[in-house]
Amino acid sequence: MEANILTLDQILSSKVYVKENSQISFGSPRQYIEPFLEKLKDTGATYRVAVSDRVANREESGGLNEAYGRVVIEAKFPNIFCAHEHDSVIGMVYALDTQKPSMKIYSGQNAWACTNMSIFGARYVHAVELLQGTSSIYDKSLEFIDSMTLQVRQFSNIYERMNEKIYQGDEIDRITGYLLREGTRNKLLGTSPVLSAIRDLDDNKSRYAIKDNKTSQWNYYSALTQYVTDKVDIVDKATKSVLLSKLFVN
C-alpha cells in the first residue's frame, strides 16, 4: 500500500476514520497522536508523517473531508544521538483498516543516505490491539527515550562489527543460501527481501554492488533493508526490520 507524506498539522487536522461495515468507532488522529507528542515534547525531536488508505468525501462547502486508515509519525532525535550517519528515531504507527485495529511503537536508527531502518532487538518494538487500550504505547516511548544512549552504543558496535565481516567468493553464495532458506521457513519474512538484495548486489550501478568479488556483512544487510524501505507497508516496516536484523545478530 503506497504511503504519502503529510505535515504534522495536516494529520492532526484530518478527520475521524470510518471503517465501512464496522461497528467500531475510532478516535480522531489528534486523540491518538497528541499523547505521543506530549511524551516527547522536551526532547528536541522533529517529526515525519506518512499515511496510507486515504478516504476522502466532499463536503457541501466543496472542501474535502480526508481521513487515513494507516498513519506513522516518526520522531527524529538531535544529532547527539547520531552514529555512523544514522539518526535515532522513535516511531508510532497505527492501522485502523485491519480486522484487528492495532498500534505499534518502535525505536531504531535510520540511515541518512537512504532512510533504511535498523532495529536490533525485538524489545525495541511494542504492539497492542487498539481496543485493548493504548496507554502502554505512550509509556513505552518514555522507556525508549531513557534507553536511547544505550541503544545508540549497541547500534554502533554492531555496525562496526558487521562492516569488519567480509564475505568473499563462495562465502557470498553460502550466506545467500542461508538467507533464502530462512526466508522460506519464516512466512513473515519471506524470500522477497533476499531476492531483491541479490539483484542489487549483482547490479554494477547499485550502491550495494559487489566489488572485487567481496562485500561486507553490513552492505548485504543494507541491501535487504532497502527492500523494506521501498516495498513494505508503513505498518509492517519495524517488525520486518527486526526479523532481518535477527538473521545477522542474535
C-alpha positions in Angstrom: 0.0 0.0 0.0 1.6 3.2 -1.2 2.3 5.8 1.5 2.1 9.6 1.2 3.9 12.3 3.2 1.9 14.8 5.3 2.8 17.6 7.7 2.1 17.2 11.4 -0.6 19.9 11.2 -2.2 18.1 8.3 -2.6 14.8 10.1 -3.7 16.4 13.3 -6.5 18.3 11.5 -7.6 15.2 9.4 -10.9 13.6 10.2 -12.0 10.5 12.1 -11.5 7.4 10.0 -14.7 5.4 9.5 -14.4 1.8 8.6 -17.0 0.5 6.2 -19.4 -2.0 7.6 -17.8 -1.8 11.0 -19.3 -1.2 14.4 -16.0 0.2 15.8 -15.9 3.9 16.5 -12.4 5.3 16.2 -11.0 8.4 17.9 -9.6 11.3 15.9 -6.0 11.3 14.8 -5.4 14.0 17.4 -6.5 11.7 20.2 -4.0 9.0 19.1 -1.1 11.3 18.3 -1.1 14.0 20.9 -0.2 11.7 23.8 2.8 10.5 21.9 3.9 14.1 21.1 3.4 15.1 24.8 5.8 12.3 25.9 8.5 13.6 23.5 7.9 17.4 23.9 11.2 18.2 25.6 13.4 16.1 23.5 14.1 18.4 20.6 12.8 15.9 18.2 11.4 16.7 14.7 8.7 14.8 13.1 7.9 13.0 9.8 4.4 11.8 9.0 3.4 9.2 6.4 -0.1 7.9 5.7 -2.0 5.4 3.5 -5.5 4.1 3.0 -6.9 7.6 2.3 -10.6 8.2 2.4 -11.9 11.5 1.1 -15.5 12.7 1.0 -16.5 16.1 -0.5 -18.4 18.4 1.9 -21.3 20.6 1.0 -18.9 23.6 1.1 -16.8 22.0 -1.6 -13.9 21.1 0.6 -12.6 17.6 1.2 -13.1 15.6 4.4 -9.9 13.5 4.5 -9.2 10.6 6.8 -6.5 7.9 6.9 -6.6 4.3 8.0 -2.8 3.9 8.4 -0.6 6.5 10.0 3.0 6.6 11.1 4.6 9.5 12.9 8.3 9.2 13.4 10.4 11.4 15.7 14.0 12.1 14.7 16.2 13.0 17.6 19.0 15.6 17.8 22.5 14.9 16.4 23.9 14.0 19.8 22.1 10.6 19.2 23.5 10.1 15.7 26.1 7.4 14.9 27.7 6.4 11.7 25.5 8.7 9.6 22.3 7.2 11.1 19.6 9.2 13.0 18.0 7.8 16.1 14.2 7.7 15.7 11.1 6.7 17.7 8.0 6.0 15.7 4.4 5.3 16.4 2.2 3.7 13.8 -1.5 2.7 13.9 -3.7 0.7 11.5 -7.4 1.1 11.7 -8.3 -0.7 8.4 -7.4 -4.1 9.6 -9.5 -6.9 11.1 -7.9 -6.1 14.5 -7.0 -2.4 14.6 -3.6 -2.0 16.2 -1.0 0.4 17.3 2.8 0.0 17.5 5.8 1.9 18.7 9.4 1.3 17.8 12.9 2.7 18.4 15.8 2.4 15.9 18.2 4.1 13.5 17.6 5.5 10.0 20.4 5.9 7.5 21.0 9.4 6.2 21.6 8.3 2.6 18.6 6.0 2.1 16.4 6.2 5.2 16.8 2.4 5.7 15.7 1.4 9.2 17.8 -0.7 11.5 16.2 -2.2 14.7 18.5 -4.7 16.6 16.3 -6.4 19.1 12.6 -7.3 19.4 12.4 -5.3 22.7 12.5 -2.1 20.6 9.1 -2.8 19.1 5.9 -2.9 21.1 2.4 -3.5 19.7 -1.1 -3.6 21.1 -4.6 -4.2 19.7 -6.3 -0.8 19.7 -9.4 -1.9 21.5 -7.4 -3.3 24.4 -6.0 0.1 25.3 -3.0 2.2 24.2 -1.5 3.5 27.4 1.4 1.1 27.2 2.4 2.6 23.8 2.9 6.0 25.3 4.6 4.6 28.4 7.0 2.7 26.2 8.0 5.9 24.4 9.5 7.1 27.7 11.3 3.8 28.2 12.8 4.1 24.7 13.9 7.7 25.4 15.6 6.6 28.6 17.5 3.8 26.8 18.4 5.7 23.7 22.1 6.3 24.6 22.5 2.6 25.3 20.7 1.7 22.0 23.0 4.0 20.0 26.1 2.4 21.6 24.7 -1.0 20.8 24.0 0.0 17.2 27.5 1.5 16.8 29.1 -1.7 18.0 27.0 -3.8 15.6 27.6 -1.5 12.7 31.4 -1.7 13.2 31.4 -5.4 13.6 29.2 -6.0 10.5 31.5 -3.8 8.4 34.5 -5.7 9.5 32.9 -9.0 8.5 33.7 -9.6 4.8 32.1 -12.2 2.5 34.2 -13.2 -0.4 33.7 -15.6 -3.3 31.9 -18.7 -2.2 31.0 -17.1 1.1 28.6 -14.8 -0.7 26.8 -17.8 -2.1 26.7 -19.5 1.3 25.2 -16.5 3.1 22.7 -16.1 0.2 21.6 -19.8 0.6 21.2 -19.3 4.3 19.1 -16.2 3.9 16.9 -17.8 1.3 16.3 -20.9 3.5 15.4 -18.7 6.4 13.0 -16.7 4.3 11.3 -19.8 3.1 10.9 -21.0 6.7 9.5 -17.8 8.0 6.4 -16.6 6.2 6.5 -13.2 7.9 10.0 -12.6 6.4 9.6 -14.4 3.1 12.2 -14.5 0.3 11.4 -11.2 -1.4 13.9 -9.1 0.6 16.6 -11.6 -0.3 15.8 -11.8 -4.0 15.7 -8.0 -4.1 19.1 -7.8 -2.3 20.6 -10.3 -4.7 19.6 -8.1 -7.7 21.1 -5.1 -6.1 24.3 -6.9 -5.2 24.7 -8.1 -8.8 23.9 -4.7 -10.3 27.1 -2.7 -11.0 25.1 0.5 -10.9 23.7 -0.2 -7.4 25.1 1.4 -4.3 25.2 -2.2 -2.9 27.1 -3.8 -5.8 29.6 -6.5 -5.0 33.1 -5.2 -5.8 36.2 -7.3 -6.4 34.1 -10.4 -5.6 33.5 -9.3 -2.0 31.1 -7.5 0.2 30.7 -6.6 3.8 28.0 -8.1 6.0 26.7 -4.6 6.6 26.4 -4.0 2.9 24.5 -7.2 2.4 22.2 -6.3 5.3 21.7 -2.9 3.9 20.6 -4.3 0.6 18.0 -6.3 2.5 16.7 -3.3 4.4 16.4 -1.3 1.2 13.6 -3.7 0.2 11.8 -2.8 3.5 12.2 0.9 2.7 10.9 0.6 -0.8 8.3 -2.1 -0.7 7.0 -2.8 2.9 3.8 -1.1 4.2 4.3 1.5 6.9 2.6 -0.7 9.5 5.0 -3.6 9.0 8.4 -1.8 8.5 9.5 -2.0 12.1 8.6 -5.7 12.5 10.2 -6.7 9.3 13.3 -4.7 10.2 13.7 -6.7 13.4 13.3 -10.0 11.5 16.0 -9.1 9.1 18.4 -8.0 11.9 17.9 -11.3 13.7 19.4 -13.1 10.6 22.7 -11.5 11.4 22.7 -10.6 15.1 21.2 -12.8 17.9 
